[in-house]
Amino acid sequence: MSSLPLSTSEASQEVAIRMGNEGIASLPPKTVMQNFDAQVTKNGNRTALYHKRPKQGQDVADVAWTKYSWKEYRQQVDSFGKALLKVGFARFDTINIIGFNAPEWFFANFGAIAAGGIPAGVYTTNNPEACAYVAEHSEAKVVVCEGVKQLEKYYEISRNLPNLTALVMYGTDSIPEDVKSKCSVPVYTFEGFLDLGKDVSDTDLKARTDSWKAGETCTLIYTSGTTGPPKAVMITNDNITWTIETLMGRTRKGTLDHNDVMISYLPLSHIAAQMLDMHNPMATGTQLYFADANALKGSLGQTLKEVRPTVFFGVPRVWEKIYDKLQEVARSSTGIKKMLSTWAKGKAAAHWESLEYGSKSGSPFMLFLAKKLLHKAHLALGFDRCIQFYVSAAPIEVKILKYFMSLDIPIMELFGQSECTGPHAVNGYDAFKVGTVGRPLIGTETKIDEATGELCYRGRHIFAGYMGMPDKTTETIDSQGWLHSGDIVAIDSDHHPEIKKPSGFISITGRIKELIITAGGENVAPVLIEDELKAAMPALANAMVIGDKRKFLSVLLCLQVEPDIEGNPTNKLTGNALEAAKTIGSKAKTTNEARDDPKWKEYFDKGLEVANKKAISRASRVGKWALLSTDFSEVGGELTPTMKLKRNVTAEKFADTIDAMYA
């Protein structure tokens, strides 16, 4: 038995690796940099990273891709690590990185690890106060920023960060003099910072790189703070390397390799993007293309068509936007074209239904012809080479998953948390169930707390603890090493011999912290009700059920609206909301007009009635609704960067609207 603890709240404390006795749980532990070295040895001259950086006024489509081979990638990482040593970076010191996805983000991240330290990403939407919290909490020695816009957040707060020794700015060739004068520590361009370490020896850096132990924390992931101040999730080397190796065994074609292509566009401060974009290529050699900064504002579609990835991961909001666009195209289709499309989609839907776990049906006749017809849609989306599609981070409607399957685009849903290094349950192409988040990773253990219905699990993917928060750590990881997820689940009775029981597919039914306890003392899971409301009213973009300590449930409704040039929601109706207006005979073009229109009132009342018929109890029925003037958004404060709903923040923001429903 190891004398090391299973968990800790100190970043420099090594923890025990939860080794199994057989199978994948018993794989030899490795460090992140050992994975990096192995990839450089195997694919050193092959291209690892592709990036575009247009100059001012230049269209990104006209810019050629800049390439980095694995050897060049590692050279940049080592140069950053040496520069850190030059400025006095010690073992387990930290850096912060804030900016859109770019090679420099990767160079800084792995440069910190190469120097024996710990990187921590910062969400680009953080305000100066939130940046100060992360920098102070992590005791950041260096902060790497993208451009002046992000650097500005550190002008004033740098004076109150005693551990900070340098600010590094990427995405620019020079730094204006007035910018330097506004910071209390030296400000360097990325290249200028690398120059600092030119006289640091390879031997000194290698000593740091080789000093890592597999059970030591090498990365901090700050939670998005849906229920309080962000927590720093401490991820170990073994957490990362074991989880990647386990996950790669669940892919459609087996293990990925250097022929595979992915696009990096989701926030790198989030565990999903870190594992997929940074650590997956380290283990597989996958080629990575960086999208441009407007990816989530509309440019992702063009990048998809240009890059044609073989693997694509999207949060639900990304898939929902593609779905809405496809619905518009489908509505404009007529005649023979519509008839053929409907026929092909029916065949593809039947095919994927036949492959669903437990199905006894066979693949439909003439499927090959249906696939040929649907291939045009794949080309238009940039998915003609893509064979693996995934979604996670928040709930997604079953109707959207089924629609994409009818296009021969089967999206596999996952479940995970920062605290389990990304995934815990996965729908695989060998066995999936639509509407579930899949089955536990092989080599892990899963159980349901009989008293609360909470999902608990353990394995080598469980994090070391929350840095500086011993109480929160012991709340989350118990003395037997079980991680208490906070999610309420159901697990079906299907079993697989390679997975320890219970081994069925997992369905998330709610969050313990999100549970509504009505005035009558009944527990209600809001997410399930919200899903039914959106299914009954396709015009909705979002809904939030309220009712904690109230006599009945109510709901805030958001219609689908157009984004402005910055991607922020306006009050102009779009997509299914405009279609619904036509159907009900309303002339409303904005949410304000819809709010005053009796035809829209009837639409919402009928939708509520339909959803309430599916309520599992009287307490789960919604009594009243209120329509908001626009949709929830990250900028508005209602959503996290990964599009999770901040219920407390939203309830506080719309307190007057909520109170009016209970007046």
N, C-alpha and C positions, 0 to 999 in steps of 0.2 A: 504493500500500500504506500502511496506517495504521502510524504509529510506536508506537501504543498496544499494550500486551501483550494476549494472548488471555485470560490469567488473572492473578490476584493474590491475596495474602493480606491486603491492606490495604483496609479499608472505604472509605477516601477516594480510592483509586486508580481512575481511569476505565479501563475496558477497551475493546478494539476490538469493534465490533458485527460479527458474522459475516454480513455482507450477501451475498446471492446475486446473480447477474447477471440473473435473470428470475423471473417468477411471484411467488408469495407470499413467497419468500425475499428478494425485493428491495423489499418494502413499505417506505415511508418510516418511519424510527424515530420513536417518540413517547414521552412520559413518562406516568407514571400520572396526574399532575394535569391533563395535557392531556385525557386520557380523561374525567376527572371534570368538567372545564369544559364539554366537548362535551355530556355528558349533562345537565348543569344547563341549558344553553342549549336543548337539544332537549325535555326533559321536566320542566322546572323546577317546575311546579305539580302534576305527577303524584306519587302516593305512591311512595316508595322503600322505606321500612322500616315494619314493623308489630311492635309489642312489647306484652307484658303484664307488669305487675309487681304481683301481688296483695299486699295487706297481710297482716300476720300473722293467721292464722285464716281467711283468705278463700280460697275455692276458685277456682283459676285459670279454670275454666269459666265462672264468674260475672263475670269481669273483661272489660271492653271493650278492644279493641285501641287502643293509642296509635299515632298515625301521624306520620311525618315525610316531607314532600315532599322532592324533590331540592334545592330551594332551602334548606329548613330544615336538611337534612342538611349541606349545605355551610357554612351559617352556624355550626353547632356545631363542625364541623371547623376552621374559621378561628378560632373563639374559643379552641379548645384550642391551636392553633398560636401564637396571640398570647400565651397564658399561658406557654407554653414560652419564648418570647422574653423574657418578663418575668423569668423565673428564671435567665436567662443561658445559655439553650440555644444552642449553636453549630452551625455546619454539620457534618454527619456525627456529631453527638452521638446517643446512643441512649436509647430508653425501653424498659421492660419492661411487658408487660400480662399479668396473670394473673386469670382469672375465666371464668365461663360466658358464652356468646355473648349479647351485648346491644348496643344502639345505642352505648353508651359505649365499648365495645371498638373499634367502627368509628371513632368520633369521635377517640379517642386515636391509633389507628393512622394515619389519614390526616392528623390534626393534626400528628403528628410529621413526616410527609413534607412537608406544607405549610410547616413551619418549617425545611425543609432537612435534617431528621434521619432517623434510621433506627429503626423499631419492631422489637421482637423479642418474640414471644409466649412465654409460659411455661406448661407443662402444669399444669392445676389440681391434679393428683395429686402434683406435685413436693413433696418434704419441704423443710424449711428449708435443708438442706445443698445440695440440688439447685438451689433458688432462688438461693442465694448464689453457686453456680458460674456460673449464667447472668448474674446481675447484675455479678459481678466480671469475668467474661470479656468481656462486652459493654460494660463501663464505663458502666452505666446511670446517667443523670442524674436520671430520674424513673421511679418504679414506680407503675403503676395497678393497683389491687386491687379485687376484688369482695367487699365486706363485710368484717366483722371476722375471719371464719375465715381468709381468705387473707392479710389484713394481719398476723395473728398470726405468720405465718412470717417476717416482717421485723422483729419486735420486737428480737431480739438481733443478727441479722446486719447490720442497718442501721448499727450502730456500726463495722463493719469494711468499709464501702463508702465510700471517700473521695470518689468522684465523685457520690454520691447527694445531691440537693438537696431532694427533696420526695417524699412518698408521697401518692397520690390514691386515695380510696376511692369506688367507685360502688355504687349499690343501697341507699343510706341517706341520710336527710335531715340527720342530725347525727352527730357523732363524740363518744363518751363521753370525758370528761376523763382518765380513767385510761388510755385507749388512747393519747392524745397524749403522756402522760408516759413511755410505754414505748418511744418511738421517738426516735432521736437527730437526726431531721430533722423539719421541719413536716409535719403530716398534714392534708390538706384533703378536704372532700367534693368531688364532681365539680363541682357548681355553684360551690362556693367557689373552686376552682382556676380555673374559667373567669373569675370576677370579677377575678382578678389581671391579666388582659390587656386590660381595658376601655380603658385609655388608650394601648395600643399601636396605631399607625396601620396602616391597610390597606396603605399604601405599603410599610412595612417588611416586613410579612408577604409581600406580593406579590413583593418583591425576592428573598426566600428561595425562594418557590414557583417563580419563573421561573428560578432559578439552576441548576435540575436539567439534567443532560445524560443522554441516553438510555442511555449506557454506564456510568452510575454506580449503585452499590449503593443501593437504597432500602428493602430489607427483609432481615431476618435470620430464617432458619428453623433452629431448633436440632433436630438429628436426635434421635431417641428413644433413642439409645444402646444398640442391641442388641449391639454388639460392642466397646464401650468408652465413654469419656467423650463426651458430646454434642459435635458439631461445629457451628459456626455457618455455615450455607450462605448465601452472599452472593448475593442475587437483584437483578438490575439492572432499571431501568425498562423497557428494551427486552425483557428476558426475559419480563416480565409482559405488556406490551401486545401484543407479537408473538405470544406463545403463545395468549393469549385470542382474538385475531383468527383465528388458524389453527384453533384447536379449534372455534370457533363455526361454522366452515364444514363441520363433520362431523356436524351435528345432523340429526335425523329430518325436521324441517320446514324446514331451512335456518337462517338466523340467528334467534336468539331476539329478542324485543322486549318492550315494556312490558306486553303482555297475559300474559306468562309469569309463573309463580309458583314460588318455591322455599322450602324450609324450612331454616333454619340451626340445626344441632344438633351437628355434629361439632366436635372441638377446633379452635379458630381458630389455635392455634399450629402446626397441621399445614398443609402446602402445599395439600392437596386442598381443605380448607375455605376457605382464603384465596383460592384461585383461583375456586372456584365461588360462594362466598357474598359475597366482597368485590369481586373484580376483574371477574368476569363481568357483574354488574349495571352496572358502570361503562361497559362497552362495549356493553351491549344494552338497558339500562333495565328488566331483569327485576325484579319486585317480590319482596321478601324478608320472610318472616315468621320471627321468632325463636321457637323452641320453648322450653319451660320447662326448668329445670335437671334435672328428673327424666326427660328424654327417653330416655336410654339405660337407665333403670331401669323403664321401662314406659309412660310417658306419651306417647311419640312416636305411638303408635297413635291416641290421641284427637286430637292435633294434626293428624295426617294427614287424619282425617275432617273436621275443622273447616276446614282450609286448602285441601284438595284441590289439591295442587301439580300443575303441568304437567310439571315435571322433578324427578326424585328420584335422589339418589346415596346409596348405602349401602356401608359396608365389609362384608366377608363376614359378620361376626358379626350385623349387623343383618338381612341377608337370611336367615341361618340361623334366627334367632329367629322371623321371620315364617313361614318354611317349617315349623318345628316346630309352630307354632300351627295352621297350615293342615292339617298331617297329622292333628292331633287332631280337627279338624272333619271331615275326610274319613273317619276311622275311625267316627265317630258317624252317618254318613249311611247310609241303608238304602233298599231298595225302589226305586220309580220315580225318586225323587230321585237316588239313587246312580247308577242306570242312565243318566239324562239327563246327569248331571255327567261320567261316564266318556266318554259319546259326544262331548260338547262338547269335553272336554280332548283327546280323540283328534284331532278336527278341527283345533283350534288348533295342536297339536303338529305335525301334518302340514303346516299352512300355513307355519309358521316354518321347518320343515325344507326346504320348497320354495324359501324365500327365501335359505337359507344359500348362501354363495359356492361356486360349482361345482356346485350342485344342478341336475338336469335334470328334476325332477318339477314338476308344476303344483299350483296351489292347489286344495284339496279342494272337492267339491260340498257345498252347504248350509252353507258357512262363516258366512254372515251370521246364520243361526239360532244356530249355536254361539256366536258373539260376543255375541248377545243374552242367552243363558243365562249366559255367563261375566261379563257386565256386573254381575250381582248381587254377585259376589265383588269386583269392582273397587270398587263402592260401599261394601262392608263394610270395605275396606282404606283407603279415601280416595284410590283411584287412578283414579276414574272420569273425571278430566280429564287424567290423566298420559299423555303420549305418548313420554317419554324416560326410560329407567331405566338406571342405570349402577352398576358395582361395580369396586372397585380396592383397593389398599393391602396385600392379602395374597391367597394362593390361595383359590379357592372351588371346591367340588366341581361337576363337570359335571352330576351328577344333579339338583342344586339349580337350575342354570340351565335345564335341560331341563324340570323340573317347572313353573317359572314360565312358560316358553314355552307349556306346555300350558294355562295359565290366560290366555293372550294377554297376558302381561306379559313381553316380551322384554328381558332385562337384558344390556346390552352391557359386556363386560369391557375394562378399560384396563390399560396398564402405564405406570408412571412412577416418578419419584423426586423428592425435594426438589431434587436437583442438576440436574434438567432442568425446573424450574419446574412440576412436576406431570406432564403426560402426555408420552410419546414414541410409544407405539403405541396405537391405538384401533380397536375394532370399531365400525363405523358401520352404520346401518340400511340403507345402500346396499350394503354388503359386509361380512359377518361370518362367523366360523367359531367355533362353540361349542368351548370347550376351549383356545382360543388367546387371546392378549391383543390381537389385532388387527394392523394394519399401521402402519408408521411415519407420522408426520405428514408431509403434503406439504411440501416445502421443507427437509427434513432428510436426512441421509445416515446409512446404517446398514451395519455390517459385523460379521462374527464373527472373533474372533482365532483363527487356525488352530491355534495351539499349545494354547490353553486352552478354546476354545469360548465365550469370554466375549463378551457383547454390547457393542459399542462404537458410539457414534454422536456426531454433531455437528450443530450448527445454531444458530439464534439463541435457542434455549431453554436453552442450556447456561450454568450459573451462572458467576459471576466467580471463585469460589474459596472456600476455608474461611478465615474470618477468624482471623488470628493463627497459622495452621498452614501454613506454606509447604511443608513436606515432604508433608503429606497432600494438599495441592493438586496438587503435581506428580505424586503417585502416581495421582491420579484423572483429571486432564486432561493429556494428553501434549503434546509440542511442536507437533503438527499440529492441536491443538484437539479431538482425539477424547476423549470422556468414556468411561472404562472403568467399566461399570456394576456389575461384581461378580456379574452374573447369567449363568448358563450357559443357552444357548438353542439352539433349532433353528428354522430359517426354511424354510417350504415353498416350492414352486416356482411358485406362482401369481404372476402379474405384472400390473401395472397401468401403462399408459403414462405416467401423470402422476407416478409415484414412481420415484426412482432405484433401480436394482437394488442388492442383492437386495430385492425388494418384496413378498415373500410374507407370510403370517401368521406371527406369532412365537409360539413356545411356550416358556415358561420351564421349564427342567428342573432347576434347582438354583441355589444361591448358592455362589460360590467359597469364601467364608468359612464356609459351613455344610457344605461337603463333608466327609464322614467318610472318613478314610484308615485302613483296617483294618490289623491287625498284619501282614497279608499284603501290604500296600502297594497294595490296590485302592481306587479312588475310588468312593464311593457317595453319591448324592444323596438325602438323607433325605425331602424333601418328597414325592417321587413314591411312596415306600414308604408314608408316612403316609396319603396319599390312598387307596391301595389297601386299607390296614387299615380306614379309616373306611368305605369302600365295602362291605367284607366284613362289617363289624360296625356296623350302623346305630345301635346303642345308644351308640356313642362320641361324645363331644363333642370330644375332642382326643386326640392321640397324639404322642409325641416319641421318635424313634429314636435310640439311642445305639450307639456302636461305634468311636469314634476310638481307634486304637492298641489295639483289643481283638481277640480271636480270632474273635468272632462278634458279630452285631448283637442288641440287645435293645430293648425298647420300654416306655415309661411310658404307661399307658392311663388315660383319664379318662372316666367315664360321664356321661351327661346328668343334671344335678342341678338342683333348684329353687334360685332365688336367694332371699336373705333380703330384708327390707324395704329395705335399702340397695342391693340389686342384686348382692350378693356371693354366690358359690356356697356352698351348704350340702352336706350329704352325703345329702340325700333324693332318691331317684331320681324322674325325671320323663320325659315325652315318650316317645321311642323306647326308653329304658332300661326304663321300666315295661312297655311293650308287649312288649319282648324277654323280660322276666321272666315274663309271662303265657304267652308262646309256649313257653318252655323248661320251664315248670312250677315256677318258683322263687317262693317267698314273700318274697324279699328286698325291702325297701323302702328300704334305705340302701346306700351303697357298702361299709360295713363288713360288713353282712350278705352282700352279694354276694361279697365277698372270701373269705368262709368257706364259700360254697355250692358244692358239687361241680358243680351244674348250670351255674353261671356259669363255672366253670373249663373245662368242656367247651365252652361257647360261645366263650370266648376262644381255646382250643386249635384249634377248628375254623375260627375266623376267621383265625387265623394261617396255617393250612394253605391256605385259599383264597387269601389275599394272596400267600403264598410261591410259589404256582403261576404267578403273573404276574411273578415276579422276573426281571430281565434277566440275572442271573448268580447263581452260588452265593453269592458274597459279599454279594448284596443280599437274601438270605433272613434273616428274623428268627428267632432261636433261642429267646429267652425273653421273657416279659412280666411286668410288675408293675402291679397296679391301685392307683391313688392314692385317697386318701380323699375327694377333691373335684376339681373342675375347675380348670384354670389360670385365672388372673384378673389384672387389672391391680393390684388391691390386694395380691394374693399375691406380686406381683413377677415372675410368669412371663411376662406380656404387657405390651407397650407400650400407650400410650393408643390406638393405632390397631390393636390386637389382633395385632401381630406377636409371634412367640414369641422370648423371650430365652433362647436355648439354653444359654449359659454359666451364666446365673443359675439356670436351672431345674436344670441338671446339678449345680451346687453345692448347691442347696437339698435335692435328693433324693439326695445322694451315698451315703448309707447304703443306701437302697433299691436304687440302681444297683449298688453293690459287692456286695450280697447276691446279685444275679443272676449275678455272675461268681465267686462264692466257690467 
